Amino acid sequence: MKSLNSEVVLGALVADSAALGLHWIYDSDRIAEIEAARGPRGLVFLQPEEANYAGGKGYFAHGGKASGESSAYGEICLLMLKHLAKHGRFNRVEYQSEYRACFGPGGKYVGYIDSPTRLTLRTLLPLEPADFPATSGADDDQHPSLAAIPSLVVAHTGTLDELMPRIDEVVRITNNNETAVTAAQCSAAALFNLLQGMTMTQALTEALPFAGSVLRPLLEEALSMPEPDSVSAAARFGPACHVTEGLPVVFHIAQTASDYRSAVEANIRAGGDSCGRSIMLGALVAAHAARQNTYEFPIPFQWLARYRKFVEAADACAAIQ
């Protein structure tokens, strides 16, 4: 499994960075207009510009960022990767300390802070590390719950059953919510299955028992949609930041996209919280593509070169090989 860790985690990080320029535009028609105007340059790695949000429904959150940077989701994914590379295993208190240092006042992260992150920081900031509660997260089912999953899965050396309690522990640091936990466990199981050699459809289907009663029927419906249409999937399940909306769209795109590039582009076209969906989607499709073709790196080299933290991520991947 470990031989694929760079493809999986870079797949997540690059997909997030690629989507940043149009993140949180909730108007697929507006996104289609932008794509038509750009022609062969496409929708990936756009500079965040407020003009792209004019005349449509959306929230412009990344005015201080440049093309190739990450959303907060990408920063969480990278933070967990670097944590595992540094410590060799997951350490809750150390990770909470690193999370607080990264996202808290004076930290390296500068950008939009969502509700789960803000409430987690509110819990951690006044405390000494020895007093950090295991469940420091918000009662919230948004996409930060999935952001650390690719790094955890690629570093895991045990069984799937052994992985599940660790996913629960990590998710509750930021999202102390049952739906968030089951979404993360289902996502982790799907990625684990792919790295064991399953086909995409088999990996996603075999992960469904972990999804729980709320999410499972939505995922089953998403897997029953045979034609690749991310815009329709987002219209059906919702384009916003909750895992009950985003994960069915991820499953639909992952099952129907022909390759990594088309999956990332389809995710951006779907609009809404494209960065939130991109972490698991990028990891899943990169893992699948790498398994299908061991001689070709699944992520376009031009995209890797545009991701601004490629060296940091590559070094951390190498440390957990």
Backbone as numpy.savetxt, mean C-alpha at the origin, in Angstrom:
# Nx Ny Nz CAx CAy CAz Cx Cy Cz
11.39 -17.43 -0.34 10.56 -16.23 -0.34 11.43 -14.98 -0.34
12.53 -15.02 0.43 13.30 -13.81 0.60 13.94 -13.32 -0.68
14.18 -14.19 -1.65 14.82 -13.76 -2.88 13.98 -12.76 -3.65
12.69 -12.72 -3.36 11.79 -11.81 -4.06 11.50 -10.54 -3.27
12.19 -10.33 -2.13 11.77 -9.21 -1.29 11.93 -7.86 -1.96
12.97 -7.68 -2.78 13.15 -6.38 -3.42 12.04 -6.09 -4.42
11.64 -7.09 -5.21 10.57 -6.88 -6.18 9.26 -6.51 -5.47
8.96 -7.21 -4.39 7.69 -7.01 -3.69 7.63 -5.62 -3.07
8.64 -5.27 -2.27 8.58 -4.01 -1.55 8.76 -2.83 -2.50
9.67 -2.94 -3.44 9.80 -1.86 -4.43 8.54 -1.74 -5.27
7.87 -2.86 -5.52 6.60 -2.79 -6.24 5.59 -1.95 -5.50
5.54 -2.08 -4.17 4.64 -1.27 -3.35 5.06 0.19 -3.35
6.33 0.44 -3.11 6.82 1.81 -2.97 6.73 2.60 -4.27
7.08 1.98 -5.37 7.03 2.67 -6.66 5.59 2.94 -7.08
4.70 2.00 -6.82 3.29 2.21 -7.16 2.72 3.40 -6.40
3.07 3.51 -5.13 2.62 4.66 -4.33 3.16 5.96 -4.89
4.44 6.01 -5.17 5.06 7.22 -5.68 4.49 7.60 -7.04
4.23 6.60 -7.88 3.68 6.85 -9.21 2.31 7.50 -9.15
1.53 7.19 -8.11 0.16 7.68 -8.00 0.06 9.04 -7.32
1.13 9.53 -6.72 1.06 10.71 -5.87 0.49 11.93 -6.57
0.83 12.15 -7.83 0.46 13.37 -8.52 -1.04 13.58 -8.67
-1.81 12.48 -8.71 -3.26 12.59 -8.86 -4.01 11.98 -7.68
-3.31 11.81 -6.58 -3.91 11.22 -5.39 -5.09 12.06 -4.89
-6.16 11.37 -4.56 -7.38 11.98 -4.01 -8.11 12.88 -5.00
-8.02 12.59 -6.29 -8.99 13.12 -7.24 -10.12 12.10 -7.34
-11.32 12.50 -6.95 -12.47 11.60 -6.91 -13.35 11.76 -8.15
-12.76 12.03 -9.26 -13.49 12.29 -10.49 -12.77 11.58 -11.62
-13.25 10.40 -11.99 -12.58 9.60 -13.02 -12.62 10.29 -14.37
-13.66 11.08 -14.63 -13.71 11.82 -15.89 -12.59 12.86 -15.95
-12.34 13.52 -14.84 -11.25 14.49 -14.81 -9.91 13.81 -15.02
-9.72 12.64 -14.42 -8.47 11.89 -14.62 -8.33 11.49 -16.09
-9.42 11.09 -16.71 -9.39 10.72 -18.13 -9.01 11.93 -18.99
-9.49 13.11 -18.64 -9.12 14.32 -19.37 -7.61 14.58 -19.26
-7.08 14.43 -18.06 -5.65 14.65 -17.85 -4.84 13.64 -18.65
-5.28 12.38 -18.65 -4.56 11.36 -19.40 -4.59 11.65 -20.90
-5.73 12.07 -21.39 -5.84 12.38 -22.82 -4.93 13.54 -23.20
-4.85 14.53 -22.32 -4.00 15.69 -22.61 -2.52 15.34 -22.57
-2.16 14.38 -21.74 -0.75 14.01 -21.60 -0.28 13.05 -22.68
-1.20 12.32 -23.28 -0.84 11.40 -24.35 0.08 10.29 -23.85
1.15 9.99 -24.59 2.01 8.85 -24.23 2.76 9.04 -22.92
2.79 10.25 -22.38 3.46 10.44 -21.09 2.70 9.79 -19.95
1.40 9.56 -20.13 0.62 8.81 -19.16 0.35 9.55 -17.87
-0.08 8.78 -16.86 -0.55 9.33 -15.59 0.43 9.15 -14.44
1.53 8.47 -14.67 2.43 8.15 -13.56 3.43 9.27 -13.30
3.80 9.44 -12.04 4.83 10.37 -11.60 4.57 11.80 -12.05
3.33 12.21 -12.00 3.02 13.62 -12.27 3.45 14.47 -11.08
3.89 15.66 -11.37 4.11 16.64 -10.31 2.76 17.02 -9.71
2.59 16.94 -8.38 1.32 17.38 -7.80 1.06 18.85 -8.09
-0.04 19.12 -8.77 -0.39 20.49 -9.15 -1.87 20.72 -8.87
-2.17 21.83 -8.22 -3.54 22.12 -7.84 -4.45 22.26 -9.06
-3.89 22.70 -10.19 -4.69 22.88 -11.40 -5.34 21.58 -11.85
-4.72 20.45 -11.58 -5.30 19.17 -11.99 -6.55 18.84 -11.19
-6.75 19.50 -10.06 -7.90 19.23 -9.21 -9.05 20.20 -9.48
-8.80 21.21 -10.30 -9.82 22.21 -10.58 -10.94 21.62 -11.42
-12.15 21.98 -11.12 -13.28 21.55 -11.93 -13.76 20.16 -11.65
-13.26 19.53 -10.61 -13.69 18.18 -10.28 -13.67 17.96 -8.78
-14.18 16.83 -8.35 -14.21 16.51 -6.93 -12.86 15.94 -6.51
-12.24 16.52 -5.50 -10.97 16.02 -5.03 -10.41 16.84 -3.90
-9.31 16.36 -3.34 -8.64 17.06 -2.26 -7.15 17.14 -2.58
-6.64 18.36 -2.73 -5.23 18.56 -3.09 -4.42 18.61 -1.79
-3.72 17.53 -1.49 -3.03 17.40 -0.20 -1.52 17.48 -0.30
-0.97 17.41 -1.50 0.47 17.21 -1.64 1.18 18.37 -2.34
0.72 19.58 -2.05 1.33 20.74 -2.69 2.78 20.96 -2.35
3.22 20.44 -1.22 4.62 20.59 -0.84 5.53 19.48 -1.32
4.99 18.55 -2.07 5.78 17.40 -2.54 6.13 17.53 -4.01
7.15 16.78 -4.41 7.61 16.76 -5.79 7.41 15.37 -6.38
7.37 15.30 -7.68 7.26 14.01 -8.36 8.37 13.07 -7.90
8.00 11.84 -7.62 8.95 10.85 -7.16 8.99 10.68 -5.66
8.35 11.58 -4.93 8.25 11.41 -3.48 7.11 10.43 -3.16
6.96 10.16 -1.86 5.98 9.17 -1.40 4.85 9.84 -0.63
3.72 9.16 -0.60 2.66 9.54 0.33 3.03 9.00 1.71
2.20 9.29 2.71 2.42 8.74 4.04 2.38 7.22 4.03
1.57 6.63 3.14 1.51 5.17 3.05 2.88 4.60 2.64
3.49 5.22 1.64 4.80 4.76 1.22 5.84 4.93 2.30
5.72 6.01 3.07 6.67 6.24 4.15 6.53 5.18 5.24
5.30 4.74 5.53 5.10 3.67 6.51 5.71 2.37 6.01
5.48 2.06 4.74 6.03 0.84 4.15 7.56 0.84 4.25
8.17 1.98 3.92 9.63 2.08 3.98 10.11 2.06 5.42
9.39 2.70 6.33 9.77 2.70 7.74 9.83 1.28 8.29
8.82 0.47 7.99 8.83 -0.91 8.46 9.97 -1.70 7.82
10.21 -1.48 6.55 11.31 -2.16 5.87 12.64 -1.84 6.55
12.88 -0.58 6.83 14.12 -0.17 7.48 14.20 -0.67 8.92
13.07 -0.72 9.58 13.03 -1.27 10.94 13.49 -2.73 10.95
12.94 -3.51 10.05 13.30 -4.93 9.98 14.75 -5.13 9.55
15.22 -4.28 8.64 16.61 -4.36 8.22 17.56 -4.03 9.37
17.17 -3.08 10.20 18.03 -2.64 11.32 18.04 -3.64 12.47
16.86 -4.14 12.83 16.75 -4.96 14.04 16.75 -6.46 13.77
16.51 -6.85 12.52 16.48 -8.27 12.20 15.17 -8.96 12.52
14.32 -8.30 13.24 13.00 -8.83 13.61 12.14 -7.65 14.04
10.85 -7.90 14.19 9.96 -6.82 14.63 10.04 -6.64 16.13
10.21 -5.39 16.55 10.19 -5.03 17.96 9.17 -3.91 18.12
8.09 -4.18 18.82 6.98 -3.24 18.86 7.38 -1.87 19.41
8.00 -1.84 20.55 8.31 -0.57 21.18 9.32 0.22 20.35
10.31 -0.46 19.80 11.26 0.23 18.93 10.56 0.79 17.70
9.65 0.00 17.13 8.93 0.48 15.94 8.04 1.66 16.29
7.34 1.60 17.40 6.51 2.74 17.80 7.37 3.99 18.02
8.56 3.81 18.58 9.47 4.95 18.77 9.90 5.52 17.43
10.21 4.66 16.49 10.63 5.11 15.16 9.47 5.76 14.41
8.29 5.21 14.57 7.10 5.78 13.95 6.86 7.19 14.50
6.92 7.34 15.81 6.71 8.64 16.43 7.77 9.64 15.97
9.02 9.18 15.89 10.09 10.07 15.47 9.94 10.50 14.01
9.42 9.61 13.16 9.26 9.91 11.74 8.09 10.86 11.49
6.94 10.55 12.07 5.71 11.29 11.75 5.38 12.39 12.75
6.02 12.39 13.90 5.72 13.39 14.91 6.38 14.72 14.63
6.18 15.70 15.52 6.76 17.04 15.34 8.28 16.97 15.20
8.79 17.63 14.16 10.22 17.63 13.91 10.74 16.40 13.21
9.83 15.48 12.84 10.25 14.25 12.20 10.59 14.43 10.73
11.13 13.36 10.13 11.54 13.43 8.73 10.36 13.59 7.79
9.21 13.03 8.15 8.07 13.12 7.26 7.45 14.51 7.31
7.27 15.11 6.15 6.58 16.38 6.03 5.48 16.19 4.99
4.24 16.34 5.41 3.14 16.15 4.48 1.84 15.93 5.22
0.85 15.49 4.47 -0.50 15.30 5.00 -0.51 14.20 6.05
-1.15 14.46 7.18 -1.32 13.48 8.24 -2.79 13.08 8.30
-3.08 11.81 8.06 -4.47 11.35 8.08 -4.93 11.08 9.51
-6.19 10.73 9.66 -6.78 10.57 10.98 -6.14 9.44 11.80
-5.93 8.23 11.25 -5.29 7.20 12.06 -3.89 7.59 12.53
-3.12 8.24 11.67 -1.78 8.67 12.06 -1.85 9.74 13.14
-2.73 10.70 12.97 -2.86 11.78 13.94 -3.26 11.25 15.31
-4.21 10.32 15.35 -4.67 9.79 16.63 -3.64 8.87 17.27
-2.89 8.15 16.44 -1.80 7.32 16.97 -0.73 8.19 17.60
-0.37 9.26 16.93 0.62 10.18 17.49 0.11 10.81 18.79
-1.17 11.11 18.84 -1.74 11.70 20.06 -1.56 10.75 21.25
-1.64 9.45 20.98 -1.43 8.47 22.04 0.04 8.35 22.42
0.93 8.32 21.42 2.33 8.02 21.68 3.15 9.22 22.16
2.83 10.41 21.72 3.69 11.57 21.97 3.93 11.86 23.45
2.92 11.79 24.32 3.19 12.17 25.71 3.84 11.08 26.55
4.05 9.88 25.98 4.47 8.74 26.77 5.95 8.43 26.62
6.51 7.80 27.65 7.82 7.18 27.54 7.65 5.85 26.81
8.66 5.43 26.03 8.51 4.17 25.29 8.07 2.98 26.14
8.55 2.89 27.36 8.17 1.76 28.21 6.67 1.73 28.49
6.01 2.87 28.32 4.57 2.96 28.59 3.71 2.90 27.34
4.30 2.70 26.16 3.51 2.62 24.94 2.53 1.45 25.03
1.25 1.68 24.79 0.31 0.55 24.77 0.45 -0.24 23.47
0.18 -1.53 23.56 0.26 -2.37 22.37 -0.75 -1.93 21.32
-1.91 -1.47 21.75 -2.96 -1.02 20.84 -3.00 0.51 20.86
-2.01 1.11 20.23 -1.91 2.57 20.23 -2.68 3.23 19.10
-3.31 2.42 18.24 -3.95 2.96 17.06 -5.37 3.43 17.29
-5.90 4.09 16.27 -7.26 4.60 16.28 -8.25 3.49 15.89
-9.47 3.63 16.33 -10.54 2.73 15.91 -10.98 3.18 14.52
-10.23 2.77 13.52 -10.34 3.32 12.17 -9.91 2.26 11.17
-10.67 2.11 10.09 -10.36 1.04 9.12 -9.75 1.57 7.83
-9.05 2.68 7.89 -8.48 3.25 6.67 -7.16 2.56 6.27
-6.65 2.95 5.12 -5.55 2.25 4.47 -4.19 2.26 5.17
-3.92 3.13 6.13 -2.65 2.94 6.86 -2.50 1.54 7.45
-3.62 0.86 7.68 -3.57 -0.50 8.22 -2.87 -1.49 7.30
-2.78 -1.18 6.01 -2.17 -2.09 5.04 -0.74 -1.70 4.67
-0.30 -0.54 5.11 0.92 0.03 4.55 2.19 -0.73 4.93
2.23 -1.35 6.09 3.44 -2.06 6.52 3.45 -3.51 6.08
2.36 -3.99 5.50 2.20 -5.43 5.25 3.26 -6.01 4.29
3.55 -5.37 3.14 4.55 -5.98 2.24 5.90 -6.22 2.92
6.36 -5.26 3.70 7.65 -5.42 4.37 7.61 -6.56 5.37
6.51 -6.68 6.11 6.39 -7.76 7.08 6.38 -9.13 6.42
5.67 -9.24 5.31 5.54 -10.55 4.64 6.87 -11.00 4.06
7.60 -10.11 3.40 8.85 -10.55 2.77 9.91 -10.90 3.80
9.82 -10.32 4.99 10.82 -10.62 6.02 10.45 -11.85 6.85
9.24 -12.35 6.68 8.74 -13.47 7.49 9.34 -14.79 7.00
9.80 -15.60 7.94 10.43 -16.88 7.57 9.64 -18.09 8.04
8.52 -17.86 8.69 7.74 -18.98 9.22 6.53 -19.30 8.36
5.54 -19.89 8.99 4.32 -20.32 8.31 3.32 -19.17 8.24
2.28 -19.39 7.46 1.21 -18.40 7.37 0.51 -18.24 8.72
0.29 -19.35 9.41 -0.35 -19.27 10.72 0.49 -18.47 11.70
1.80 -18.57 11.59 2.68 -17.81 12.47 2.70 -16.33 12.11
2.41 -16.01 10.86 2.41 -14.63 10.40 1.20 -13.85 10.92
0.07 -14.50 11.05 -1.17 -13.79 11.36 -1.14 -13.01 12.68
-0.63 -13.57 13.78 -0.58 -12.76 15.01 0.32 -11.54 14.88
1.39 -11.64 14.11 2.26 -10.49 13.91 1.55 -9.40 13.13
0.76 -9.77 12.13 -0.02 -8.78 11.39 -0.99 -8.08 12.32
-1.67 -8.84 13.16 -2.60 -8.26 14.13 -1.87 -7.25 15.03
-0.71 -7.64 15.53 0.05 -6.77 16.43 0.45 -5.47 15.75
0.92 -5.56 14.53 1.40 -4.38 13.83 0.25 -3.46 13.44
-0.84 -4.01 12.96 -1.97 -3.18 12.53 -2.53 -2.38 13.70
-2.62 -2.99 14.86 -3.22 -2.30 16.01 -2.36 -1.16 16.54
-1.14 -1.05 16.07 -0.31 0.12 16.42 -0.91 1.39 15.83
-1.47 1.31 14.63 -2.06 2.48 13.98 -3.57 2.38 13.79
-4.10 1.16 13.71 -5.53 0.95 13.43 -6.07 -0.14 14.35
-6.54 0.24 15.52 -7.08 -0.72 16.47 -8.54 -0.97 16.13
-8.74 -1.74 15.05 -10.06 -1.90 14.45 -10.13 -3.28 13.81
-11.21 -4.02 14.07 -11.29 -5.41 13.61 -11.29 -5.52 12.09
-12.01 -4.64 11.41 -12.04 -4.70 9.94 -10.67 -4.40 9.36
-9.97 -3.45 9.95 -8.61 -3.15 9.50 -7.70 -4.36 9.67
-7.83 -5.05 10.79 -6.98 -6.22 11.05 -7.28 -7.34 10.05
-8.56 -7.63 9.83 -8.89 -8.71 8.91 -8.48 -8.36 7.47
-8.61 -7.10 7.09 -8.15 -6.69 5.76 -6.65 -6.90 5.61
-5.91 -6.55 6.64 -4.46 -6.72 6.59 -4.08 -8.19 6.58
-4.75 -9.00 7.37 -4.44 -10.43 7.39 -4.78 -11.09 6.06
-5.90 -10.70 5.46 -6.25 -11.22 4.14 -5.23 -10.80 3.09
-4.82 -9.54 3.14 -3.81 -9.05 2.21 -2.49 -9.77 2.38
-2.09 -9.95 3.63 -0.84 -10.65 3.92 -0.90 -12.10 3.43
-2.04 -12.74 3.64 -2.18 -14.12 3.18 -2.09 -14.21 1.66
-2.72 -13.27 0.96 -2.65 -13.28 -0.50 -1.22 -13.12 -0.99
-0.47 -12.19 -0.40 0.92 -11.99 -0.80 1.77 -13.20 -0.43
1.58 -13.74 0.75 2.28 -14.96 1.17 2.03 -16.09 0.18
0.77 -16.27 -0.21 0.42 -17.33 -1.15 1.12 -17.15 -2.49
1.17 -15.93 -2.98 1.87 -15.67 -4.24 3.35 -16.06 -4.14
3.95 -15.73 -3.01 5.37 -16.02 -2.85 5.63 -17.51 -2.66
4.58 -18.25 -2.37 4.69 -19.71 -2.32 4.47 -20.35 -3.68
4.15 -19.54 -4.70 4.04 -20.06 -6.05 2.64 -20.20 -6.58
1.62 -19.75 -5.83 0.25 -19.84 -6.34 0.03 -18.86 -7.48
-0.95 -19.14 -8.32 -1.40 -18.17 -9.31 -2.08 -17.01 -8.59
-2.28 -15.92 -9.31 -2.93 -14.78 -8.69 -4.33 -15.12 -8.20
-5.13 -15.73 -9.06 -6.50 -16.04 -8.67 -6.53 -16.99 -7.49
-5.67 -17.99 -7.50 -5.61 -18.94 -6.39 -5.17 -18.25 -5.10
-4.16 -17.38 -5.20 -3.65 -16.69 -4.01 -4.71 -15.81 -3.38
-5.43 -15.07 -4.21 -6.48 -14.19 -3.69 -7.64 -15.00 -3.11
-8.03 -16.05 -3.79 -9.15 -16.88 -3.33 -8.81 -17.58 -2.03
-7.61 -18.12 -1.95 -7.20 -18.84 -0.73 -7.07 -17.90 0.46
-6.92 -16.61 0.22 -6.81 -15.64 1.31 -8.16 -15.22 1.87
-9.25 -15.51 1.17 -10.57 -15.01 1.57 -11.00 -15.42 2.98
-10.67 -16.62 3.47 -11.11 -16.97 4.83 -10.58 -16.04 5.92
-9.54 -15.29 5.63 -9.00 -14.35 6.62 -9.72 -13.00 6.60
-10.62 -12.80 5.64 -11.17 -11.46 5.41 -12.27 -11.06 6.38
-12.88 -12.02 7.05 -13.95 -11.67 7.98 -15.29 -11.48 7.29
-16.34 -11.42 8.08 -17.70 -11.42 7.53 -18.06 -10.13 6.81
-17.45 -9.02 7.18 -17.76 -7.74 6.53 -17.10 -7.65 5.17
-15.85 -7.99 5.09 -15.07 -7.76 3.88 -15.16 -8.91 2.87
-15.31 -10.14 3.35 -15.25 -11.28 2.44 -16.25 -11.20 1.29
-17.53 -10.92 1.53 -18.46 -10.88 0.38 -18.11 -9.80 -0.63
-17.53 -8.71 -0.20 -17.11 -7.67 -1.13 -15.95 -8.15 -1.99
-15.01 -8.85 -1.37 -13.87 -9.38 -2.13 -14.32 -10.47 -3.10
-15.25 -11.31 -2.67 -15.77 -12.34 -3.57 -16.45 -11.70 -4.77
-17.20 -10.64 -4.54 -17.84 -9.95 -5.66 -16.79 -9.34 -6.59
-15.74 -8.75 -6.01 -14.68 -8.15 -6.83 -14.00 -9.21 -7.70
-13.77 -10.39 -7.15 -13.12 -11.46 -7.92 -14.04 -12.04 -8.99
-15.34 -11.80 -8.88 -16.29 -12.30 -9.88 -16.42 -11.37 -11.08
-15.76 -10.21 -11.02 -15.82 -9.25 -12.13 -14.74 -9.63 -13.15
-15.11 -10.21 -14.29 -14.10 -10.79 -15.18 -13.35 -9.79 -16.05
-13.97 -8.66 -16.36 -13.35 -7.72 -17.27 -12.56 -6.66 -16.50
-11.37 -6.31 -16.97 -10.58 -5.28 -16.28 -11.21 -3.90 -16.43
-11.75 -3.38 -15.36 -12.38 -2.06 -15.39 -12.28 -1.47 -13.99
-11.17 -0.81 -13.72 -10.93 -0.29 -12.38 -11.87 0.87 -12.05
-12.27 1.64 -13.05 -13.17 2.75 -12.81 -14.53 2.23 -12.34
-15.04 1.20 -13.00 -16.30 0.61 -12.57 -16.18 -0.05 -11.20
-15.04 -0.67 -10.94 -14.84 -1.30 -9.64 -14.85 -0.25 -8.52
-14.18 0.87 -8.76 -14.17 1.94 -7.75 -15.56 2.55 -7.59
-16.31 2.65 -8.68 -17.67 3.16 -8.58 -18.56 2.20 -7.79
-18.31 0.92 -7.94 -19.11 -0.09 -7.22 -18.76 -0.15 -5.73
-17.47 -0.23 -5.41 -17.06 -0.46 -4.03 -16.71 0.83 -3.28
-16.39 1.87 -4.03 -16.02 3.15 -3.43 -14.54 3.44 -3.64
-14.21 4.71 -3.89 -12.82 5.08 -4.16 -12.07 5.65 -2.96
-12.72 5.66 -1.79 -12.17 6.39 -0.66 -11.19 5.54 0.16
-10.89 5.99 1.37 -9.73 5.51 2.12 -10.01 4.31 3.00
-11.22 3.80 3.06 -11.55 2.67 3.92 -11.22 1.35 3.22
-10.76 0.37 3.99 -10.35 -0.90 3.38 -11.53 -1.63 2.75
-12.74 -1.40 3.24 -13.91 -2.03 2.63 -14.17 -1.49 1.23
-13.63 -0.33 0.91 -13.71 0.23 -0.44 -12.47 -0.14 -1.25
-11.31 0.09 -0.66 -10.07 -0.03 -1.42 -9.64 -1.45 -1.71
-9.78 -2.37 -0.74 -9.25 -3.71 -0.97 -10.00 -4.48 -2.06
-11.34 -4.36 -2.17 -11.99 -5.00 -3.32 -11.48 -4.46 -4.67
-11.19 -3.18 -4.75 -10.63 -2.63 -5.99 -9.24 -3.21 -6.24
-8.45 -3.34 -5.19 -7.12 -3.96 -5.31 -7.24 -5.39 -5.84
-8.14 -6.17 -5.26 -8.30 -7.56 -5.70 -8.74 -7.61 -7.16
-9.66 -6.73 -7.54 -10.12 -6.73 -8.94 -8.97 -6.42 -9.90
-8.22 -5.37 -9.61 -7.12 -5.00 -10.51 -6.05 -6.07 -10.53
-5.71 -6.60 -9.36 -4.65 -7.61 -9.29 -5.01 -8.84 -10.11
-6.28 -9.23 -10.09 -6.68 -10.43 -10.83 -6.77 -10.18 -12.33
-7.11 -8.97 -12.76 -7.41 -8.74 -14.17 -6.30 -8.03 -14.94
-5.38 -7.36 -14.26 -4.33 -6.63 -14.98 -3.33 -7.60 -15.62
-2.81 -7.21 -16.75 -1.89 -8.09 -17.48 -0.46 -8.01 -16.96
-0.09 -6.91 -16.33 1.27 -6.76 -15.84 1.32 -5.63 -14.80
2.51 -5.41 -14.25 2.68 -4.40 -13.21 2.33 -3.01 -13.71
2.83 -2.64 -14.87 2.59 -1.29 -15.40 1.09 -1.03 -15.56
0.37 -1.95 -16.18 -1.05 -1.72 -16.43 -1.84 -1.71 -15.12
-1.41 -2.47 -14.12 -2.09 -2.46 -12.84 -1.95 -1.10 -12.15
-0.76 -0.55 -12.15 -0.52 0.75 -11.52 -1.31 1.83 -12.25
-1.33 1.79 -13.56 -2.07 2.79 -14.33 -3.57 2.66 -14.09
-4.07 1.42 -14.02 -5.51 1.21 -13.76 -5.89 1.73 -12.39
-5.02 1.56 -11.43 -5.30 2.06 -10.08 -5.40 3.58 -10.07
-4.53 4.26 -10.79 -4.59 5.72 -10.83 -5.88 6.18 -11.53
-6.26 5.50 -12.59 -7.49 5.87 -13.30 -8.73 5.73 -12.41
-8.69 4.82 -11.46 -9.84 4.60 -10.58 -10.08 5.78 -9.66
-9.07 6.60 -9.42 -9.22 7.81 -8.63 -9.33 7.55 -7.14
-9.61 8.62 -6.40 -9.75 8.51 -4.96 -8.42 8.23 -4.27
-8.44 7.32 -3.30 -7.25 7.03 -2.53 -6.36 6.04 -3.26
-5.85 6.47 -4.40 -5.01 5.60 -5.23 -3.72 5.22 -4.53
-3.14 6.14 -3.76 -1.91 5.82 -3.03 -2.18 4.77 -1.96
-3.31 4.89 -1.26 -3.64 3.91 -0.24 -3.78 2.51 -0.81
-4.41 2.38 -1.97 -4.56 1.07 -2.61 -3.25 0.57 -3.18
-2.36 1.48 -3.55 -1.18 1.11 -4.32 -0.20 0.24 -3.56
-0.16 0.34 -2.23 0.82 -0.42 -1.47 0.60 -1.92 -1.66
-0.60 -2.40 -1.36 -0.84 -3.84 -1.53 -0.92 -4.22 -3.00
-1.54 -3.38 -3.82 -1.62 -3.71 -5.24 -0.23 -3.83 -5.85
0.62 -2.86 -5.60 1.96 -2.91 -6.16 2.74 -4.12 -5.72
2.61 -4.48 -4.44 3.30 -5.66 -3.94 2.78 -6.93 -4.58
1.46 -7.06 -4.69 0.86 -8.26 -5.25 1.25 -8.46 -6.71
1.09 -7.42 -7.52 1.34 -7.60 -8.95 2.84 -7.73 -9.24
3.68 -7.10 -8.43 5.12 -7.27 -8.61 5.54 -8.68 -8.25
5.00 -9.22 -7.16 5.32 -10.58 -6.77 4.88 -11.58 -7.83
3.68 -11.37 -8.35 3.16 -12.27 -9.39 3.99 -12.20 -10.65
4.32 -10.99 -11.07 5.11 -10.84 -12.29 6.50 -11.44 -12.13
7.09 -11.26 -10.96 8.43 -11.82 -10.74 8.40 -13.34 -10.76
7.34 -13.93 -10.23 7.19 -15.38 -10.27 6.97 -15.90 -11.69
6.25 -15.11 -12.49 5.94 -15.53 -13.86 7.17 -15.46 -14.76
8.03 -14.48 -14.52 9.20 -14.27 -15.38 10.40 -13.96 -14.50
11.20 -14.98 -14.23 12.33 -14.81 -13.32 13.50 -14.09 -13.97
13.42 -13.83 -15.27 14.54 -13.19 -15.98 14.33 -11.70 -16.21
13.19 -11.19 -15.84 12.89 -9.78 -16.12 12.34 -9.11 -14.87
12.93 -7.99 -14.47 12.45 -7.27 -13.30 11.08 -6.69 -13.63
10.09 -6.87 -12.75 8.71 -6.52 -13.12 8.42 -5.03 -13.18
9.22 -4.21 -12.50 8.95 -2.77 -12.42 9.74 -2.06 -13.51
9.12 -1.20 -14.30 9.88 -0.48 -15.33 11.06 0.28 -14.73
12.21 0.16 -15.37 13.41 0.80 -14.83 13.26 2.32 -14.78
12.52 2.89 -15.75 12.31 4.34 -15.71 11.55 4.76 -14.46
10.65 3.90 -14.00 9.89 4.20 -12.79 10.77 4.06 -11.55
11.59 3.04 -11.51 12.52 2.88 -10.39 13.41 4.11 -10.25
13.89 4.61 -11.39 14.80 5.76 -11.37 14.10 7.02 -10.87
12.78 7.09 -10.99 12.06 8.30 -10.59 11.61 8.26 -9.14
11.68 7.10 -8.52 11.35 6.98 -7.10 12.52 7.52 -6.28
12.30 8.55 -5.52 13.38 9.31 -4.91 14.10 8.60 -3.77
13.48 7.59 -3.19 14.13 6.88 -2.09 14.54 5.46 -2.49
14.84 5.31 -3.76 15.21 3.98 -4.27 16.43 3.42 -3.56
17.46 4.23 -3.36 18.69 3.73 -2.75 18.43 3.27 -1.32
17.69 4.07 -0.55 17.35 3.68 0.82 16.59 2.36 0.83
15.62 2.24 -0.05 14.81 1.03 -0.08 15.63 -0.18 -0.53
16.45 0.01 -1.55 17.26 -1.10 -2.06 18.24 -1.59 -1.00
18.87 -0.67 -0.28 19.79 -1.05 0.78 19.08 -1.83 1.87
17.89 -1.39 2.24 17.14 -2.11 3.29 16.70 -3.48 2.81
16.30 -3.58 1.54 15.93 -4.89 0.98 17.12 -5.84 1.04
18.29 -5.34 0.68 19.50 -6.17 0.68 19.81 -6.68 2.08
19.50 -5.87 3.09 19.82 -6.24 4.47 18.93 -7.35 5.00
17.77 -7.59 4.37 16.90 -8.67 4.83 16.85 -9.81 3.84
17.79 -9.86 2.91 17.86 -10.98 1.97 18.15 -12.27 2.73
